[in-house]
Amino acid sequence: MMRSVKHLWAVLAALALLTHSCDHKDLCYRNEHHTELEIKFDWSNAPDAQPRTMVVQLFRMDGSHYQRREFTSRQGGKISIESGEYKILFHNGEMESVAERGNTFDNYLLATVPQPLLAPMGRGDLSTPPLPEGAEEQPVRGVPASVWGGKCGYLQVQENVPGQSLTLTPETATVEYTIEVRNVENLSDLVDISAALSGMSEGWSPANLQPAGEPIIMPIEMQRHTDEKMLLARFATFGHCPHGEEGKHTLTIYTSNQKYFHNDVTRQLHEAADPTHIHIVIDGLKIPSGEGGMSPDISGWDNIVETDIDMN
């Protein structure tokens, strides 16, 4: 009996010691070198923006990643951070169509995500259609959500100094595109239609504030206006020619009866009056209403001759 009592006291003593050590660990976890910093967002350059969340990526001065913070308010909030010197990249978050890539200040990228070429048409049962000449190796990526962001090249957080704050001013990173296809013959609700635009930018570099990544093909959803004989699309992009080289841009229109139409729209992109709001116009398109008249290639798609678009 005495032996059992001694054993019980030994167990209780061990539990008490374990509890004491856990409490001590919690106290030691508190880092006295952390300082409260308030981050504010000034939306004066994008007053209509309504992002769901805002992301702040903190980097050390050597460019290595330190921490990612996300705010549920477009106004910002407070964080606890080690005193020191930092560089910052920031942008809106919670975007299914945009991925965050890279782990250094210089190579961090917001990039569009993969998407099937005919996804906007909703016809995954069709074989993959031909791509424009010169764009056969370009990956297919979806349309991005609207992005606002920017950078801060230097931030010093001082130790034990209350009331420190940083104001960041987001800029619009994406470009607004409109496509208008006029005078469409044989436009019918029985034929599904989508489009794709080649030579577009895969992503956007907050560090450089410019398009980045590799050239891609971007599938586009086209809205039918049958009474007006018109196809229309409005969407955001990260711009075109990500490496600064003026490449070729082809707008291809695909139909569910496996017809496709290549249209060279390079000049409309490169010579746009407003590079932040690019308007592509194609005047005249005839969708074949019956079989015959063209010879399908081995993929089953009808090979249509490429067309140059006159801007005058």
N, C-alpha and C positions, 0 to 999 in steps of 0.2 A: 504493500500500500504506500509506504514512504517513498519507495522508488518511483511509483507512478506520479506522486505529487511533485517530486523533484523534476521529473521529465516534463510535466505540464508547465512548471515555472520556467524551465529552459526554453520551451516553445514560445511562451508569452514574451520572454525577454528578447528573443530573436525577432519576433514580430514588431516589438517596440523599436528595436534598433533599425529595422527595415523602414518603418514609417518615418523615423527621424531622418534617415539618409535621403528619402525621397523629398521631404520638405527642404532639406539643405540643397539638393540638386536644383529644385525650382528657384531658390533664391540666387544660386550661382548663375543660372541661365540668363538672368537679367544683365544686359550689357550696358554699362554706364557710359559707353562711348557713343551710344545712339542718341540722335537729336531729332526732334519733331520738325518736319518741313511741310509747309502747306503749298500745294501745287494748284494753281489757278489757270483756267483756260479763257483766253480773250478771243471771242468769236467775231470781232469787228470785221475781219477779212472774209468771213463766211457766215453772215448773220442768219441765213436760212437753214443752216445745217442742224440736223436733229439726230445725232448719233445715239445709239443705245448705251454704249459704254466708250470710255477712252483708255487707251493703253499707253503707258510710259515705260520705255526700255532704258535702263540706266547702264552705262558703260564706264569702266575705269579709263583714265587718261591714256593708257596704252591701247585702248580699243577693245579690250576683253569685256565680256558681258558680266555684269554685276547682279542685276535684279530686274524682274518684270513686275510692274504694278498695273492693276486695272481698276478704274473708277466707274461706279454705276451712275454717275452724274456727269453731264457735259460741262459742269462748272468746276469739277476737280474734287479735291479733298486733301486730307492730311496723311502723311506717312511717317514712320520712324526709320531713320537711316543713319548709318555710320558717318561720322564726320570725315571729310576728305574732299577730293576733287573728282568731278564726274563730267561726262558728256551724255547727252540725252537725245533719243529719238522718240517721237510720239505720233499717234494716229488713232483713229476710231477702231473699236473692236467688235466682237460678236458678228463676224461676217462669214457666212458659210461659203461664199464664192471667192474668198480671198484667204490665202495662207501666209503665215509669218515664217520666213526662212532666214537662215544665217545666224551666226553666233558672235559676230564682231560688229563694231560700229560701222566699218566700211562695207562689209558684205551683207548687211541686213537688208532684206528685200520683202516687199509685199507682193505676192504673186497670185495670178489667177490659177484656178484648179482645173484638172482634166475634165473634159466633157465629151461625150460622143458627138460626132459631126452632125447627126440628124436629130439630136435630142430636142431642139426647139420645135421640130415637126412632130415629135412624139411617135416616130416610126422606126423603132429599133429592129423591126422585122426585115427591113430592106438591107441589101448588101451595101457595103461602103462605097460611096460614089467616088469618081475621079477627083483629084485635087488639081488646082491650077498649075500650069507649067512653071517650074522654078520654085514651087512651094511644096513639093512632094515630101520633103523631109521635115517640114515644120510641124511641131506638135499641135494638137487641137486642145485649146483651153477655153473655158467659159467666159462670159461677160462678167466683169467684177462689179461689186457694189460700189457706190460712191465712197470715195476715200478723202479724208481731210487729215493733214498731218504736217510735220516739220521737224526741226532739230534745234538743239541748244548746244553750242560748241564748248561751253565752259560753265560749270557750276561749282562753287565752293560752299560746302556745308561746314559751318564752324561748330566746334564742340561747346556744349553748355551755353549756347546763345539762344534765348527764346525768341519767338516771333519771326523766324526766318520763313521766307516765302519765295516762290518762283512763278512767274507768269509766262505761259506759253501761248503763242498765237498760231492756231492751225490755218493752213492754206488749203485750197482745193487742189487735190492731186490728180483727180481723174478728169478726162475730157468728155464733153457731151457730143454725141454723134446722132445725126438724123439721116435716115435713108428714105428716099421717096422714089418709088417706081411708078411712073405715070403711063397712062394709055395702055393698060394691060389688056390684050385681047384674050378672049376665052377664059376669063377669070371666073372660077366656079368654086362654090363651097364644098364640092365633092372632091376637090384635089387639094391635098395638104401642101403647104409651101413653107420653106425656110431658106435662109441664106447663110453665107460664110464670107468673112473678110480676111484676106491674107496679109502677112507682113506687119501684124500688129505687135505691140510691146507686151511681153509676158508679165511685166511687173513694174514697180516703182521703187526707187531708192530714196528713202528719207534723208540719208546722209548727203546725197548729191542733188536732191530735189528735182529728179528727172527720170524719164522712162529707163528701165533697165531689164536685164534678163536677155532672153533670146526671142527672135521673131516667131510668132505663132499664127495659127489660123483660128479665128473666133466665130463660132456658130451664133446665128442671130435669129431671133423670133420675128417673123413678119406678120403684121396685122393686115387682114384683107378688108378693103372697102369696095365691095363688089359694085355698088351703084356708081361710085366715082371712078371705077376701073383703075384702082390704085392699091399698091402695097406700101406699107409704112412701118418704120421701126425707129424707136428712140432708145438709146442705151448709153452706158458709160464705158470708157476704155482707159487704159494707161497711156494712150497715145500710140504713135507708130514709129517705126525705125528706131529701135531701142539703142543701137550703137552709134547713132548719129549719121549713118550712111543712108542715103536715099534709095531704098529698095522699091520693088514693084508691089502694087496693091491690086488685087483682083477681087471683085465682089461676084460671088457665084450664087445663083439662085437655083435651088433644088426643088423638085416636085415629087409627090408620092407616086406618080406614074413613071418615075425614073427618067425624067428629062432634066438637063442642067444647062445653065447659061452662064458663061464666063463674061465678065465685063471689066475692062481695065479702067480703074478709077484713080490711078496714081496721081494724075495732075490735080484732081479735085481735093486730094488730101494734102499734097505738097504746096499747092498754091491757094489754099483756103484763106479767105479774107480775115477770118477770126479763127486762129488755131485752137482756141478753147471751145469752140462750138462749130464743129464741122458738119456741113450739110452736103450729102451726096444725092445727086439727082440722076435718074435714068429715065429717059423719055422714049417709050416704045418697047414693048415686050409682047411677043406672041407665044402663048402656050399652046402647043399642038392639042387639038381636041380629039384626035383619033389616032389609030395605028398607022404605021407606014410613014414614008417620007424621009426617014433617017435610019441609019444602020446602027444598032446597039453594039457596043464592044463586048468583050468576054464577061464583064461584070454585070451586064444587063442594062446598063445605063446608056442612053442615047448621046452620042458625041456631037455637041453643038459647037460651032466655030466661035472663037473668042471675038469679042466686040470691043472696039475702042470707043470711048464716050467723048463726044464733042462738048466742050464746056461753053461754047458760044451760043 
